[in-house]
């Protein structure tokens, strides 16, 4: 799989680390039940089709990227920098 980094251009996905779902999670209140915390920490959607993911270009420029990828075909649909 190839990912086009905005700084380094097209590179092998081996240069990147997958960091998970790019969707924002709502952190539970500190006193939420353990089940709610378990879901927050461990449960993620695993869709077939377009999915937005965070990737880190660790063997390149060190940028954090939000990558829209088709999980069935692995086609990269969009890449953008993650800004704080
Ligand atoms: Zn890069």
PDB file of the backbone (N, CA, C, O) and the ligand in Angstrom, with CONECT records:
HET     ZN  A 101       1
ATOM      1  N   UNK A   1       0.847  -1.163   0.000  1.00  0.00           N
ATOM      2  CA  UNK A   1       0.000   0.000   0.000  1.00  0.00           C
ATOM      3  C   UNK A   1       0.900   1.236   0.000  1.00  0.00           C
ATOM      4  O   UNK A   1       1.915   1.279   0.695  1.00  0.00           O
ATOM      5  N   UNK A   2       0.521   2.217  -0.773  1.00  0.00           N
ATOM      6  CA  UNK A   2       1.279   3.461  -0.875  1.00  0.00           C
ATOM      7  C   UNK A   2       0.471   4.601  -0.277  1.00  0.00           C
ATOM      8  O   UNK A   2      -0.736   4.704  -0.498  1.00  0.00           O
ATOM      9  N   UNK A   3       1.138   5.444   0.472  1.00  0.00           N
ATOM     10  CA  UNK A   3       0.503   6.618   1.081  1.00  0.00           C
ATOM     11  C   UNK A   3       1.267   7.844   0.606  1.00  0.00           C
ATOM     12  O   UNK A   3       2.497   7.875   0.657  1.00  0.00           O
ATOM     13  N   UNK A   4       0.546   8.845   0.148  1.00  0.00           N
ATOM     14  CA  UNK A   4       1.184  10.076  -0.309  1.00  0.00           C
ATOM     15  C   UNK A   4       1.196  11.083   0.829  1.00  0.00           C
ATOM     16  O   UNK A   4       0.179  11.694   1.156  1.00  0.00           O
ATOM     17  N   UNK A   5       2.364  11.240   1.418  1.00  0.00           N
ATOM     18  CA  UNK A   5       2.558  12.218   2.488  1.00  0.00           C
ATOM     19  C   UNK A   5       2.638  13.614   1.844  1.00  0.00           C
ATOM     20  O   UNK A   5       3.311  13.777   0.826  1.00  0.00           O
ATOM     21  N   UNK A   6       1.973  14.608   2.412  1.00  0.00           N
ATOM     22  CA  UNK A   6       2.043  15.949   1.833  1.00  0.00           C
ATOM     23  C   UNK A   6       3.472  16.511   1.763  1.00  0.00           C
ATOM     24  O   UNK A   6       3.765  17.337   0.898  1.00  0.00           O
ATOM     25  N   UNK A   7       4.348  16.075   2.653  1.00  0.00           N
ATOM     26  CA  UNK A   7       5.730  16.564   2.647  1.00  0.00           C
ATOM     27  C   UNK A   7       6.670  15.674   1.838  1.00  0.00           C
ATOM     28  O   UNK A   7       7.512  16.182   1.097  1.00  0.00           O
ATOM     29  N   UNK A   8       6.539  14.352   1.970  1.00  0.00           N
ATOM     30  CA  UNK A   8       7.523  13.420   1.418  1.00  0.00           C
ATOM     31  C   UNK A   8       7.075  12.771   0.103  1.00  0.00           C
ATOM     32  O   UNK A   8       7.843  12.043  -0.525  1.00  0.00           O
ATOM     33  N   UNK A   9       5.854  13.034  -0.302  1.00  0.00           N
ATOM     34  CA  UNK A   9       5.249  12.455  -1.516  1.00  0.00           C
ATOM     35  C   UNK A   9       4.968  10.962  -1.308  1.00  0.00           C
ATOM     36  O   UNK A   9       4.865  10.512  -0.167  1.00  0.00           O
ATOM     37  N   UNK A  10       4.844  10.202  -2.375  1.00  0.00           N
ATOM     38  CA  UNK A  10       4.357   8.833  -2.292  1.00  0.00           C
ATOM     39  C   UNK A  10       5.419   7.905  -1.687  1.00  0.00           C
ATOM     40  O   UNK A  10       6.551   7.829  -2.164  1.00  0.00           O
ATOM     41  N   UNK A  11       5.012   7.205  -0.624  1.00  0.00           N
ATOM     42  CA  UNK A  11       5.925   6.303   0.091  1.00  0.00           C
ATOM     43  C   UNK A  11       5.197   5.003   0.440  1.00  0.00           C
ATOM     44  O   UNK A  11       3.968   4.944   0.475  1.00  0.00           O
ATOM     45  N   UNK A  12       5.982   3.986   0.693  1.00  0.00           N
ATOM     46  CA  UNK A  12       5.438   2.704   1.142  1.00  0.00           C
ATOM     47  C   UNK A  12       4.780   2.874   2.518  1.00  0.00           C
ATOM     48  O   UNK A  12       5.251   3.641   3.358  1.00  0.00           O
ATOM     49  N   UNK A  13       3.695   2.148   2.722  1.00  0.00           N
ATOM     50  CA  UNK A  13       3.040   2.209   4.031  1.00  0.00           C
ATOM     51  C   UNK A  13       3.935   1.671   5.147  1.00  0.00           C
ATOM     52  O   UNK A  13       3.659   1.905   6.323  1.00  0.00           O
ATOM     53  N   UNK A  14       5.009   0.952   4.791  1.00  0.00           N
ATOM     54  CA  UNK A  14       5.932   0.451   5.811  1.00  0.00           C
ATOM     55  C   UNK A  14       6.641   1.580   6.545  1.00  0.00           C
ATOM     56  O   UNK A  14       7.164   1.382   7.642  1.00  0.00           O
ATOM     57  N   UNK A  15       6.657   2.773   5.937  1.00  0.00           N
ATOM     58  CA  UNK A  15       7.280   3.922   6.603  1.00  0.00           C
ATOM     59  C   UNK A  15       6.348   4.553   7.639  1.00  0.00           C
ATOM     60  O   UNK A  15       6.765   5.416   8.412  1.00  0.00           O
ATOM     61  N   UNK A  16       5.091   4.120   7.650  1.00  0.00           N
ATOM     62  CA  UNK A  16       4.080   4.732   8.504  1.00  0.00           C
ATOM     63  C   UNK A  16       3.628   3.762   9.581  1.00  0.00           C
ATOM     64  O   UNK A  16       3.748   2.545   9.436  1.00  0.00           O
ATOM     65  N   UNK A  17       3.116   4.313  10.647  1.00  0.00           N
ATOM     66  CA  UNK A  17       2.490   3.511  11.698  1.00  0.00           C
ATOM     67  C   UNK A  17       1.012   3.850  11.755  1.00  0.00           C
ATOM     68  O   UNK A  17       0.621   5.017  11.780  1.00  0.00           O
ATOM     69  N   UNK A  18       0.210   2.812  11.775  1.00  0.00           N
ATOM     70  CA  UNK A  18      -1.231   2.985  11.896  1.00  0.00           C
ATOM     71  C   UNK A  18      -1.563   3.262  13.354  1.00  0.00           C
ATOM     72  O   UNK A  18      -1.160   2.519  14.249  1.00  0.00           O
ATOM     73  N   UNK A  19      -2.297   4.332  13.579  1.00  0.00           N
ATOM     74  CA  UNK A  19      -2.577   4.716  14.966  1.00  0.00           C
ATOM     75  C   UNK A  19      -4.047   4.631  15.319  1.00  0.00           C
ATOM     76  O   UNK A  19      -4.438   4.986  16.431  1.00  0.00           O
ATOM     77  N   UNK A  20      -4.878   4.160  14.379  1.00  0.00           N
ATOM     78  CA  UNK A  20      -6.271   3.921  14.721  1.00  0.00           C
ATOM     79  C   UNK A  20      -7.256   4.837  14.042  1.00  0.00           C
ATOM     80  O   UNK A  20      -6.929   5.616  13.147  1.00  0.00           O
ATOM     81  N   UNK A  21      -8.463   4.706  14.506  1.00  0.00           N
ATOM     82  CA  UNK A  21      -9.606   5.448  13.985  1.00  0.00           C
ATOM     83  C   UNK A  21      -9.393   6.949  14.194  1.00  0.00           C
ATOM     84  O   UNK A  21      -8.978   7.375  15.273  1.00  0.00           O
ATOM     85  N   UNK A  22      -9.675   7.747  13.165  1.00  0.00           N
ATOM     86  CA  UNK A  22      -9.499   9.197  13.272  1.00  0.00           C
ATOM     87  C   UNK A  22     -10.727   9.898  13.824  1.00  0.00           C
ATOM     88  O   UNK A  22     -10.721  11.117  13.994  1.00  0.00           O
ATOM     89  N   UNK A  23     -11.769   9.148  14.103  1.00  0.00           N
ATOM     90  CA  UNK A  23     -12.977   9.776  14.653  1.00  0.00           C
ATOM     91  C   UNK A  23     -12.692  10.264  16.074  1.00  0.00           C
ATOM     92  O   UNK A  23     -11.976   9.622  16.842  1.00  0.00           O
ATOM     93  N   UNK A  24     -13.262  11.392  16.390  1.00  0.00           N
ATOM     94  CA  UNK A  24     -13.092  11.916  17.740  1.00  0.00           C
ATOM     95  C   UNK A  24     -13.933  11.100  18.711  1.00  0.00           C
ATOM     96  O   UNK A  24     -15.090  10.784  18.436  1.00  0.00           O
ATOM     97  N   UNK A  25     -13.345  10.768  19.835  1.00  0.00           N
ATOM     98  CA  UNK A  25     -14.051  10.013  20.864  1.00  0.00           C
ATOM     99  C   UNK A  25     -14.457  10.957  21.977  1.00  0.00           C
ATOM    100  O   UNK A  25     -13.733  11.898  22.303  1.00  0.00           O
ATOM    101  N   UNK A  26     -15.596  10.707  22.547  1.00  0.00           N
ATOM    102  CA  UNK A  26     -16.060  11.495  23.684  1.00  0.00           C
ATOM    103  C   UNK A  26     -15.604  10.803  24.965  1.00  0.00           C
ATOM    104  O   UNK A  26     -16.089   9.726  25.310  1.00  0.00           O
ATOM    105  N   UNK A  27     -14.666  11.438  25.662  1.00  0.00           N
ATOM    106  CA  UNK A  27     -14.134  10.869  26.892  1.00  0.00           C
ATOM    107  C   UNK A  27     -15.217  10.867  27.966  1.00  0.00           C
ATOM    108  O   UNK A  27     -15.854  11.891  28.211  1.00  0.00           O
ATOM    109  N   UNK A  28     -15.427   9.710  28.612  1.00  0.00           N
ATOM    110  CA  UNK A  28     -16.446   9.653  29.672  1.00  0.00           C
ATOM    111  C   UNK A  28     -16.043  10.510  30.875  1.00  0.00           C
ATOM    112  O   UNK A  28     -14.879  10.873  31.045  1.00  0.00           O
ATOM    113  N   UNK A  29     -17.028  10.815  31.688  1.00  0.00           N
ATOM    114  CA  UNK A  29     -16.748  11.494  32.954  1.00  0.00           C
ATOM    115  C   UNK A  29     -15.891  10.579  33.821  1.00  0.00           C
ATOM    116  O   UNK A  29     -15.945   9.357  33.680  1.00  0.00           O
ATOM    117  N   UNK A  30     -15.102  11.166  34.717  1.00  0.00           N
ATOM    118  CA  UNK A  30     -14.174  10.361  35.521  1.00  0.00           C
ATOM    119  C   UNK A  30     -14.880   9.317  36.384  1.00  0.00           C
ATOM    120  O   UNK A  30     -14.283   8.300  36.735  1.00  0.00           O
ATOM    121  N   UNK A  31     -16.137   9.558  36.725  1.00  0.00           N
ATOM    122  CA  UNK A  31     -16.853   8.621  37.581  1.00  0.00           C
ATOM    123  C   UNK A  31     -17.832   7.736  36.796  1.00  0.00           C
ATOM    124  O   UNK A  31     -18.735   7.135  37.378  1.00  0.00           O
ATOM    125  N   UNK A  32     -17.647   7.663  35.481  1.00  0.00           N
ATOM    126  CA  UNK A  32     -18.516   6.804  34.656  1.00  0.00           C
ATOM    127  C   UNK A  32     -18.286   5.338  35.032  1.00  0.00           C
ATOM    128  O   UNK A  32     -17.209   4.982  35.509  1.00  0.00           O
ATOM    129  N   UNK A  33     -19.279   4.500  34.822  1.00  0.00           N
ATOM    130  CA  UNK A  33     -19.139   3.067  35.142  1.00  0.00           C
ATOM    131  C   UNK A  33     -17.992   2.426  34.355  1.00  0.00           C
ATOM    132  O   UNK A  33     -17.627   2.890  33.275  1.00  0.00           O
ATOM    133  N   UNK A  34     -17.439   1.361  34.912  1.00  0.00           N
ATOM    134  CA  UNK A  34     -16.314   0.659  34.294  1.00  0.00           C
ATOM    135  C   UNK A  34     -16.651   0.196  32.871  1.00  0.00           C
ATOM    136  O   UNK A  34     -15.795   0.237  31.987  1.00  0.00           O
ATOM    137  N   UNK A  35     -17.903  -0.248  32.646  1.00  0.00           N
ATOM    138  CA  UNK A  35     -18.308  -0.688  31.306  1.00  0.00           C
ATOM    139  C   UNK A  35     -18.146   0.438  30.295  1.00  0.00           C
ATOM    140  O   UNK A  35     -17.706   0.200  29.170  1.00  0.00           O
ATOM    141  N   UNK A  36     -18.496   1.660  30.680  1.00  0.00           N
ATOM    142  CA  UNK A  36     -18.381   2.813  29.785  1.00  0.00           C
ATOM    143  C   UNK A  36     -16.912   3.088  29.469  1.00  0.00           C
ATOM    144  O   UNK A  36     -16.560   3.374  28.325  1.00  0.00           O
ATOM    145  N   UNK A  37     -16.058   2.999  30.488  1.00  0.00           N
ATOM    146  CA  UNK A  37     -14.623   3.201  30.270  1.00  0.00           C
ATOM    147  C   UNK A  37     -14.017   2.097  29.405  1.00  0.00           C
ATOM    148  O   UNK A  37     -13.164   2.364  28.558  1.00  0.00           O
ATOM    149  N   UNK A  38     -14.456   0.873  29.617  1.00  0.00           N
ATOM    150  CA  UNK A  38     -13.958  -0.245  28.806  1.00  0.00           C
ATOM    151  C   UNK A  38     -14.315  -0.032  27.341  1.00  0.00           C
ATOM    152  O   UNK A  38     -13.477  -0.225  26.459  1.00  0.00           O
ATOM    153  N   UNK A  39     -15.554   0.364  27.082  1.00  0.00           N
ATOM    154  CA  UNK A  39     -15.971   0.638  25.702  1.00  0.00           C
ATOM    155  C   UNK A  39     -15.139   1.770  25.104  1.00  0.00           C
ATOM    156  O   UNK A  39     -14.716   1.692  23.951  1.00  0.00           O
ATOM    157  N   UNK A  40     -14.907   2.811  25.882  1.00  0.00           N
ATOM    158  CA  UNK A  40     -14.152   3.972  25.399  1.00  0.00           C
ATOM    159  C   UNK A  40     -12.710   3.574  25.027  1.00  0.00           C
ATOM    160  O   UNK A  40     -12.173   4.028  24.016  1.00  0.00           O
ATOM    161  N   UNK A  41     -12.113   2.741  25.841  1.00  0.00           N
ATOM    162  CA  UNK A  41     -10.710   2.376  25.627  1.00  0.00           C
ATOM    163  C   UNK A  41     -10.545   1.321  24.535  1.00  0.00           C
ATOM    164  O   UNK A  41      -9.606   1.394  23.743  1.00  0.00           O
ATOM    165  N   UNK A  42     -11.450   0.340  24.485  1.00  0.00           N
ATOM    166  CA  UNK A  42     -11.206  -0.820  23.624  1.00  0.00           C
ATOM    167  C   UNK A  42     -12.090  -0.964  22.396  1.00  0.00           C
ATOM    168  O   UNK A  42     -11.646  -1.527  21.395  1.00  0.00           O
ATOM    169  N   UNK A  43     -13.304  -0.485  22.434  1.00  0.00           N
ATOM    170  CA  UNK A  43     -14.219  -0.766  21.327  1.00  0.00           C
ATOM    171  C   UNK A  43     -14.094   0.263  20.218  1.00  0.00           C
ATOM    172  O   UNK A  43     -14.178   1.470  20.447  1.00  0.00           O
ATOM    173  N   UNK A  44     -13.889  -0.247  19.008  1.00  0.00           N
ATOM    174  CA  UNK A  44     -13.823   0.617  17.831  1.00  0.00           C
ATOM    175  C   UNK A  44     -14.641  -0.015  16.723  1.00  0.00           C
ATOM    176  O   UNK A  44     -14.814  -1.233  16.672  1.00  0.00           O
ATOM    177  N   UNK A  45     -15.142   0.832  15.836  1.00  0.00           N
ATOM    178  CA  UNK A  45     -15.856   0.335  14.671  1.00  0.00           C
ATOM    179  C   UNK A  45     -14.840  -0.264  13.697  1.00  0.00           C
ATOM    180  O   UNK A  45     -13.691   0.174  13.637  1.00  0.00           O
ATOM    181  N   UNK A  46     -15.263  -1.239  12.959  1.00  0.00           N
ATOM    182  CA  UNK A  46     -14.402  -1.876  11.970  1.00  0.00           C
ATOM    183  C   UNK A  46     -15.182  -1.961  10.661  1.00  0.00           C
ATOM    184  O   UNK A  46     -15.563  -3.048  10.225  1.00  0.00           O
ATOM    185  N   UNK A  47     -15.418  -0.796  10.036  1.00  0.00           N
ATOM    186  CA  UNK A  47     -16.310  -0.768   8.880  1.00  0.00           C
ATOM    187  C   UNK A  47     -15.668  -1.355   7.629  1.00  0.00           C
ATOM    188  O   UNK A  47     -14.446  -1.372   7.479  1.00  0.00           O
ATOM    189  N   UNK A  48     -16.525  -1.832   6.744  1.00  0.00           N
ATOM    190  CA  UNK A  48     -16.087  -2.209   5.401  1.00  0.00           C
ATOM    191  C   UNK A  48     -16.430  -1.024   4.515  1.00  0.00           C
ATOM    192  O   UNK A  48     -17.587  -0.614   4.422  1.00  0.00           O
ATOM    193  N   UNK A  49     -15.416  -0.484   3.869  1.00  0.00           N
ATOM    194  CA  UNK A  49     -15.637   0.693   3.034  1.00  0.00           C
ATOM    195  C   UNK A  49     -14.759   1.840   3.512  1.00  0.00           C
ATOM    196  O   UNK A  49     -13.704   1.618   4.106  1.00  0.00           O
ATOM    197  N   UNK A  50     -15.191   3.047   3.257  1.00  0.00           N
ATOM    198  CA  UNK A  50     -14.382   4.219   3.582  1.00  0.00           C
ATOM    199  C   UNK A  50     -14.253   4.383   5.096  1.00  0.00           C
ATOM    200  O   UNK A  50     -15.234   4.324   5.837  1.00  0.00           O
ATOM    201  N   UNK A  51     -13.027   4.587   5.519  1.00  0.00           N
ATOM    202  CA  UNK A  51     -12.719   4.731   6.938  1.00  0.00           C
ATOM    203  C   UNK A  51     -11.630   5.774   7.079  1.00  0.00           C
ATOM    204  O   UNK A  51     -10.652   5.754   6.332  1.00  0.00           O
ATOM    205  N   UNK A  52     -11.786   6.691   8.033  1.00  0.00           N
ATOM    206  CA  UNK A  52     -10.743   7.690   8.275  1.00  0.00           C
ATOM    207  C   UNK A  52      -9.848   7.202   9.408  1.00  0.00           C
ATOM    208  O   UNK A  52     -10.319   6.829  10.483  1.00  0.00           O
ATOM    209  N   UNK A  53      -8.547   7.216   9.140  1.00  0.00           N
ATOM    210  CA  UNK A  53      -7.578   6.650  10.065  1.00  0.00           C
ATOM    211  C   UNK A  53      -6.439   7.624  10.315  1.00  0.00           C
ATOM    212  O   UNK A  53      -6.150   8.492   9.491  1.00  0.00           O
ATOM    213  N   UNK A  54      -5.803   7.468  11.456  1.00  0.00           N
ATOM    214  CA  UNK A  54      -4.601   8.248  11.756  1.00  0.00           C
ATOM    215  C   UNK A  54      -3.372   7.406  11.423  1.00  0.00           C
ATOM    216  O   UNK A  54      -3.282   6.237  11.797  1.00  0.00           O
ATOM    217  N   UNK A  55      -2.439   8.019  10.720  1.00  0.00           N
ATOM    218  CA  UNK A  55      -1.169   7.379  10.395  1.00  0.00           C
ATOM    219  C   UNK A  55      -0.053   8.342  10.765  1.00  0.00           C
ATOM    220  O   UNK A  55      -0.191   9.558  10.624  1.00  0.00           O
ATOM    221  N   UNK A  56       1.049   7.786  11.239  1.00  0.00           N
ATOM    222  CA  UNK A  56       2.218   8.574  11.646  1.00  0.00           C
ATOM    223  C   UNK A  56       3.391   8.227  10.736  1.00  0.00           C
ATOM    224  O   UNK A  56       3.750   7.058  10.595  1.00  0.00           O
ATOM    225  N   UNK A  57       3.985   9.247  10.119  1.00  0.00           N
ATOM    226  CA  UNK A  57       5.095   8.997   9.199  1.00  0.00           C
ATOM    227  C   UNK A  57       6.412   8.956   9.988  1.00  0.00           C
ATOM    228  O   UNK A  57       7.234   9.869   9.908  1.00  0.00           O
ATOM    229  N   UNK A  58       6.582   7.898  10.732  1.00  0.00           N
ATOM    230  CA  UNK A  58       7.723   7.753  11.626  1.00  0.00           C
ATOM    231  C   UNK A  58       9.054   7.578  10.930  1.00  0.00           C
ATOM    232  O   UNK A  58      10.081   7.997  11.463  1.00  0.00           O
ATOM    233  N   UNK A  59       9.068   6.966   9.745  1.00  0.00           N
ATOM    234  CA  UNK A  59      10.332   6.771   9.012  1.00  0.00           C
ATOM    235  C   UNK A  59      10.518   7.877   7.975  1.00  0.00           C
ATOM    236  O   UNK A  59      11.324   7.753   7.053  1.00  0.00           O
ATOM    237  N   UNK A  60       9.777   8.934   8.138  1.00  0.00           N
ATOM    238  CA  UNK A  60       9.884  10.062   7.213  1.00  0.00           C
ATOM    239  C   UNK A  60       9.911  11.357   7.997  1.00  0.00           C
ATOM    240  O   UNK A  60      10.785  11.569   8.839  1.00  0.00           O
ATOM    241  N   UNK A  61       8.964  12.210   7.721  1.00  0.00           N
ATOM    242  CA  UNK A  61       8.961  13.564   8.272  1.00  0.00           C
ATOM    243  C   UNK A  61       8.374  13.669   9.676  1.00  0.00           C
ATOM    244  O   UNK A  61       8.491  14.716  10.313  1.00  0.00           O
ATOM    245  N   UNK A  62       7.745  12.608  10.168  1.00  0.00           N
ATOM    246  CA  UNK A  62       7.152  12.661  11.500  1.00  0.00           C
ATOM    247  C   UNK A  62       5.772  13.290  11.530  1.00  0.00           C
ATOM    248  O   UNK A  62       5.253  13.597  12.603  1.00  0.00           O
ATOM    249  N   UNK A  63       5.178  13.484  10.373  1.00  0.00           N
ATOM    250  CA  UNK A  63       3.847  14.090  10.328  1.00  0.00           C
ATOM    251  C   UNK A  63       2.774  13.094  10.743  1.00  0.00           C
ATOM    252  O   UNK A  63       2.902  11.888  10.531  1.00  0.00           O
ATOM    253  N   UNK A  64       1.723  13.627  11.335  1.00  0.00           N
ATOM    254  CA  UNK A  64       0.512  12.857  11.618  1.00  0.00           C
ATOM    255  C   UNK A  64      -0.455  13.140  10.496  1.00  0.00           C
ATOM    256  O   UNK A  64      -0.689  14.295  10.141  1.00  0.00           O
ATOM    257  N   UNK A  65      -1.016  12.090   9.939  1.00  0.00           N
ATOM    258  CA  UNK A  65      -1.896  12.231   8.786  1.00  0.00           C
ATOM    259  C   UNK A  65      -3.248  11.616   9.073  1.00  0.00           C
ATOM    260  O   UNK A  65      -3.357  10.612   9.777  1.00  0.00           O
ATOM    261  N   UNK A  66      -4.278  12.235   8.516  1.00  0.00           N
ATOM    262  CA  UNK A  66      -5.604  11.614   8.510  1.00  0.00           C
ATOM    263  C   UNK A  66      -5.809  11.070   7.111  1.00  0.00           C
ATOM    264  O   UNK A  66      -5.849  11.822   6.138  1.00  0.00           O
ATOM    265  N   UNK A  67      -5.939   9.758   7.020  1.00  0.00           N
ATOM    266  CA  UNK A  67      -6.029   9.068   5.741  1.00  0.00           C
ATOM    267  C   UNK A  67      -7.420   8.467   5.596  1.00  0.00           C
ATOM    268  O   UNK A  67      -7.876   7.722   6.462  1.00  0.00           O
ATOM    269  N   UNK A  68      -8.094   8.798   4.488  1.00  0.00           N
ATOM    270  CA  UNK A  68      -9.366   8.150   4.164  1.00  0.00           C
ATOM    271  C   UNK A  68      -9.031   6.975   3.261  1.00  0.00           C
ATOM    272  O   UNK A  68      -8.488   7.147   2.170  1.00  0.00           O
ATOM    273  N   UNK A  69      -9.366   5.761   3.738  1.00  0.00           N
ATOM    274  CA  UNK A  69      -8.988   4.538   3.038  1.00  0.00           C
ATOM    275  C   UNK A  69     -10.196   3.629   2.915  1.00  0.00           C
ATOM    276  O   UNK A  69     -11.008   3.523   3.835  1.00  0.00           O
ATOM    277  N   UNK A  70     -10.303   2.978   1.775  1.00  0.00           N
ATOM    278  CA  UNK A  70     -11.334   1.955   1.603  1.00  0.00           C
ATOM    279  C   UNK A  70     -10.777   0.675   2.213  1.00  0.00           C
ATOM    280  O   UNK A  70      -9.777   0.139   1.734  1.00  0.00           O
ATOM    281  N   UNK A  71     -11.416   0.192   3.258  1.00  0.00           N
ATOM    282  CA  UNK A  71     -10.879  -0.973   3.964  1.00  0.00           C
ATOM    283  C   UNK A  71     -11.030  -2.261   3.169  1.00  0.00           C
ATOM    284  O   UNK A  71     -10.385  -3.259   3.494  1.00  0.00           O
ATOM    285  N   UNK A  72     -11.861  -2.265   2.140  1.00  0.00           N
ATOM    286  CA  UNK A  72     -12.016  -3.468   1.319  1.00  0.00           C
ATOM    287  C   UNK A  72     -10.957  -3.530   0.223  1.00  0.00           C
ATOM    288  O   UNK A  72     -10.389  -4.591  -0.033  1.00  0.00           O
ATOM    289  N   UNK A  73     -10.689  -2.399  -0.425  1.00  0.00           N
ATOM    290  CA  UNK A  73      -9.749  -2.384  -1.548  1.00  0.00           C
ATOM    291  C   UNK A  73      -8.383  -1.807  -1.168  1.00  0.00           C
ATOM    292  O   UNK A  73      -7.425  -1.930  -1.932  1.00  0.00           O
ATOM    293  N   UNK A  74      -8.289  -1.184  -0.004  1.00  0.00           N
ATOM    294  CA  UNK A  74      -7.091  -0.474   0.474  1.00  0.00           C
ATOM    295  C   UNK A  74      -6.768   0.759  -0.373  1.00  0.00           C
ATOM    296  O   UNK A  74      -5.672   1.309  -0.267  1.00  0.00           O
ATOM    297  N   UNK A  75      -7.699   1.192  -1.201  1.00  0.00           N
ATOM    298  CA  UNK A  75      -7.480   2.409  -1.986  1.00  0.00           C
ATOM    299  C   UNK A  75      -7.444   3.606  -1.033  1.00  0.00           C
ATOM    300  O   UNK A  75      -8.306   3.761  -0.169  1.00  0.00           O
ATOM    301  N   UNK A  76      -6.433   4.440  -1.213  1.00  0.00           N
ATOM    302  CA  UNK A  76      -6.322   5.669  -0.437  1.00  0.00           C
ATOM    303  C   UNK A  76      -7.134   6.744  -1.145  1.00  0.00           C
ATOM    304  O   UNK A  76      -6.852   7.077  -2.296  1.00  0.00           O
ATOM    305  N   UNK A  77      -8.129   7.284  -0.472  1.00  0.00           N
ATOM    306  CA  UNK A  77      -9.039   8.240  -1.091  1.00  0.00           C
ATOM    307  C   UNK A  77      -8.639   9.681  -0.809  1.00  0.00           C
ATOM    308  O   UNK A  77      -8.903  10.570  -1.618  1.00  0.00           O
ATOM    309  N   UNK A  78      -8.004   9.915   0.333  1.00  0.00           N
ATOM    310  CA  UNK A  78      -7.594  11.269   0.696  1.00  0.00           C
ATOM    311  C   UNK A  78      -6.550  11.204   1.802  1.00  0.00           C
ATOM    312  O   UNK A  78      -6.580  10.311   2.649  1.00  0.00           O
ATOM    313  N   UNK A  79      -5.629  12.159   1.784  1.00  0.00           N
ATOM    314  CA  UNK A  79      -4.628  12.280   2.832  1.00  0.00           C
ATOM    315  C   UNK A  79      -4.536  13.746   3.217  1.00  0.00           C
ATOM    316  O   UNK A  79      -4.402  14.609   2.350  1.00  0.00           O
ATOM    317  N   UNK A  80      -4.607  14.031   4.502  1.00  0.00           N
ATOM    318  CA  UNK A  80      -4.436  15.411   4.940  1.00  0.00           C
ATOM    319  C   UNK A  80      -3.645  15.438   6.239  1.00  0.00           C
ATOM    320  O   UNK A  80      -3.655  14.481   7.013  1.00  0.00           O
ATOM    321  N   UNK A  81      -2.967  16.540   6.457  1.00  0.00           N
ATOM    322  CA  UNK A  81      -2.213  16.706   7.693  1.00  0.00           C
ATOM    323  C   UNK A  81      -3.178  16.883   8.860  1.00  0.00           C
ATOM    324  O   UNK A  81      -4.235  17.499   8.722  1.00  0.00           O
ATOM    325  N   UNK A  82      -2.803  16.341   9.992  1.00  0.00           N
ATOM    326  CA  UNK A  82      -3.573  16.566  11.220  1.00  0.00           C
ATOM    327  C   UNK A  82      -2.943  17.749  11.917  1.00  0.00           C
ATOM    328  O   UNK A  82      -1.746  17.769  12.204  1.00  0.00           O
ATOM    329  N   UNK A  83      -3.765  18.715  12.176  1.00  0.00           N
ATOM    330  CA  UNK A  83      -3.275  19.913  12.858  1.00  0.00           C
ATOM    331  C   UNK A  83      -3.906  19.971  14.242  1.00  0.00           C
ATOM    332  O   UNK A  83      -5.077  19.632  14.412  1.00  0.00           O
ATOM    333  N   UNK A  84      -3.131  20.399  15.225  1.00  0.00           N
ATOM    334  CA  UNK A  84      -3.691  20.463  16.586  1.00  0.00           C
ATOM    335  C   UNK A  84      -4.782  21.514  16.711  1.00  0.00           C
ATOM    336  O   UNK A  84      -5.350  21.690  17.789  1.00  0.00           O
TER     337      UNK A  84
HETATM  338 ZN    ZN A 101       6.247  12.507   5.431  1.00  0.00          ZN
END
